[in-house]
Amino acid sequence: MTNYKTTIGLEFHAELKTKTKIFCSCPTTFAGEPNTNVCPICLGLPGVLPVLNEKAVDLAIKAGLALNCQISRYSKFDRKNYFYPDLPKGYQVTQFPLPICRNGHIMIQTEAGEKKIRINRIHLEEDAGKLVHSGDTITSSTYSLPDYNRAAVPLIEIVTEPDISSAEEARQFGEKLRLMLLYAGVSDVKMEQGSLRCQYFTQP
């Protein structure tokens, strides 16, 4: 293992603190009755015309400023096509080549001193729904039911460069990011409710 160096990048999803979804007026309240906070727009039914939530754009820009990003003068949305039961449209509306924020950073404290963790991008997208599994555990579940209340809740995806060199640095970055988003009023960052989630990628 001495021939390998730990190299980690992180991807955070932070649901934005808006009262309504990203392209419609359905509420974003947590823990409602399944499939009650939905409409033809967030379900992607034929003939609907989505309208972008201005508050979501404001909060994404606020996050970018808090995280030392360059704010794009022009950005656009794309469709990411994939098929999964909790995605009623069969695609996700997101940003890829032209995100709303780029080239930010957060400073963390390490044993060697202060370290800069670069942020590649922050982009806007809509959340997916979720699956509710029967039974006491996922392994004993015999069926799953989709709940689309969370579908199209506005979120930002924050993607770092692979600058993190240890689990401790990853922890420090995640904790500092959470506090900054909370202080800026961008998200309620309640991990137990899924409004802040994290994935990671590694390089050998």
N, C-alpha and C positions, 0 to 999 in steps of 0.2 A: 504493500500500500504506500510505501515511501515514494513511489514513482508518480503518485497521483496528488493533485492539488484540488481541494474543494472549491468549486465554482458554482455559485447559485444565482439564479434570477427569480424574481417573484412577480406574480400577477394577482392584483387585488381587484375584487368587485365591490364597489361601495354604492348601495342604493341611495339615491338623492332624497333630500328632505323636502319633498313636494307633497301637496295635498292630492294631486291628480296624476294620472299616468302620463307617459311621455308623448303620446299622440292622440289622447282622448280625455274626456272629463270623468272617467271612472276613478273612484277614490283609491288611495294606496294604503288604506288602513290594514293593519296586521290582524290575523286570526279571525277574519269574518267567516260566516258560513260558506262552505265551498261553492265556488262558481256563482257568487252573488255580485261581485264587483267586476262585472264583465259587460261588454257591449259588442256590437258588430265590428267596431274598429279594432279593438284589442284582440278580438278573435280572428281578425283577418278575413271577414266574410266578403264575398264578391261585391264590388261597386262602392266600397267605402273610401272616404277621403280623409286621411290622417292630417292633423294639424299639430305642428311641433310646440311643445310646452316651453314657453319663454323662460320660466323659472328654472327649468332643468339646464338650459344653456347658461343662465347667470351663475348657477351653482357650480357647473363644470369649469367655468372661467375662474370663479373664486378659488376652486381647488387648484387650478393651474398656477394662479398667482401665489397661493400659499406654499406651493411646492417648487417655486422658482422656475416655472416653465415659460417658454415663449408661447404667446397666445396667437393662434392662427387668424389671419384676416379672412380666410376662406376655408371652409371645411364642407364635407358632404357625407351623406349616408349611403350605405350599400346594403345589399341583401346577402346574407351568408346562409346558403341553403344547406340544411341538414334535417334529417327526419328522426324525430324523437317524440314519444307520447306527450311530453309536457310542453311541446311547442305547437300551438294550434295552427299556425300559418304554414308550417313546413319550412320556414326561413326565419332568420333573426335580422332585424334592422339594426345595423351597427355602422361604425366608421372604420375604414382600413387605410387607404393610401393618404387621406387628408384628415387626420384627427384634429380635434379642437385645440389640443395643447401638445407641445413637444419640448424635449431637451431640458428637463428639470433636474433637481437633485435634492437630497436630504443629507444632512450631516449627522453622523452617529458617533458615539464614543466607543473606542476599542482600547485594548490593553496597550496598543502602540500609539494611542492618541486619537485625534479626530480623523474621521474617514468620510469621504464623499461617496454616496451611493447615487449613481445617475439614474434618472427616470427617462426612459425612451419616449414614452407617450402617455397621454391621458385621452381616452376617447369616450364618447357617449354611445350608449346602446340601450336596448330594451331587455329587461329580464325575461327569463322563461317562466313557465308555471312550475308546478311541483307534482310529484306522484305521492299519493297517500296509500301506504301498504297495509293490507289486512294482517291480522295476527299480532302477537306480542313482539316479535322480532322480524327482521328482514328475511332471515333464513326459514322462518316458519310461515311466512306469508304465502297465501295461495292465489292472491290477485292484487292488483293495484288500480286505483282510481285517480284520474287526473283532476287537479284543482287549478283553474286558470286565473284565480284572483291575483296572483303575483305576475302573471304574464303582462308584459309591457310597462311594468314599473320602471321608471328611469334610473339608470345607474351609470357610473363611470368605471371604466377599466383602467387601472394604473399599472403600467408595465415597466419594471426596472431593467437596466442593463445587468449582465451577469457579473456584478461587482462584489457580491457577498461571498465571504470566504469561510464562514462557519455558521453553525446553528445559533450561536450566541449573537452574531451580527444580524442574522435573519430575525431573531426575536426583538432585538433592539430597534431594527428598522420598522417592524410591524407595530410595535408599541408606540413609537414616535409618530408614525403615519396616522394611526388611530386617533391619537390625541390631537394632532393638527387638524384632521377632518372634523373632529368633534368641536374644537375651539372655533373653527371657521364657520360652523353652522351648516356645513355641506351635507352631513349625514348624521344619523343618530348612532351609527356604527355598533348596533346591538348584534353581536356575533351569535347570541343564542336565538335570535330571530332571523338570522341569515342576511342582515343588511350590511354586513362586512364579511367577505369570504376571501380565501387565499388559495392559490395554486403555486407550484414551484416548478422550475426546470433546472436541470444540471448539465454541466459540460465536463468531460473527462480532462 
